[in-house]
Amino acid sequence: MSRRYFLGFAISVVTATTYAQTQVEYNTVQNVRIFAPAFALYNTVEGSPYVPNDTVQNGWLLHGVKRVNTKLRYNSYTGEVEYIDGDKLVTPTIPIAEFMIMAADTMHFQRGFPSVGTRFTSNFYQVIFDGRKTKLVRYIYTTIKSDTDAMSNDFGKKKFLSRDEYYVWVANEKLPTENQLRKLSDGKMKSVMNNKKSLIEALPGKAAFVDHYLADQKLKLKSWSEFVKVLRYLETQ
């Protein structure tokens, strides 16, 4: 065997081995082999950034004005949707405005809401309540935290920490006609918590309606489901 042939063969083996190590197979869905080169970055981190979980779910996403049925999930660490394209799990190369995950609890995500604080129009929000005058949305995000306590048994270990924030989107005063779509940019974002004080601060002009509805329905406004009930009532006022 010549020296040139031997060196060429050795380089080929090293290249193939390196490529195999960066392609981490982590799931199989309906005989579709899914590979994610970036997934190896999460191997040393405890927990998961994926919503609703690591596996992809049935759903759809909006490519421009075209709805594409696929299997997908949301990566709350990168802030991107990941979906099946052929035999690969990929992130979009063009901006996706909206997608739906058909899990046990259907999850609807949209981007394009007005900027608020450190959040931008490019961020995805889960839409909890989708009214014409108001919307309740949830911003889900994940960070990586390292244990820096030198005396801890977990020193140096990393874990995903998931957080969420809730906002009420409030439409501008001028409403579109019934056959017109409400643009998300035609509104304001108000940070809220699931209590009466926070709701009234977000919708000060609706305080009397809120008080009436809570008294009539005997609600304490201690949960997001009750929060949604109030918003749904306000849509009729």
Order of alpha helices (4+ residues) and beta strands (2+ residues): alpha-beta-beta-beta-beta-beta-beta-beta-beta-beta-beta-beta-beta-beta-beta-alpha-alpha-alpha
